[in-house]
Amino acid sequence: SLTSLSMLPGRRVAILGDMKELGPTSPELHRQVGALVGQLGLELLLTAGPEANAIAQGCREGGFPTAVHAFPTKAELLEQLPALIRKDDTVLVKASHSMGFDEVVSALGTLK
């Protein structure tokens, strides 16, 4: 899905949360996803959740020009969303279902 996003026009934004049930390799897998976001040249990465912080870390460690904002909780992400998302952004939202990111999708739908 990140590769598909990278092929779309406009400012590309990934909003990513914790990927659950990955076992002991979870931190490294989250970091690899972050590195991929940067390698693909996405303009903005927003993460929420304790495990998703490793996604932000992976993107930052790669030295990519992607702007990164990591939020400890989904509530904090939702609070900042209006200031970070622009009208014509192309946005991908992805997290484990238990993260409840359907709220993020709903919030995106209310932005003007």
Summary of the structure (lengths in Angstrom):
residues: 112
radius of gyration: 12.9
end to end distance: 24.9
largest distance: 41.0
contacts: 357
relative contact order: 0.23
helix: 48%
strand: 19%
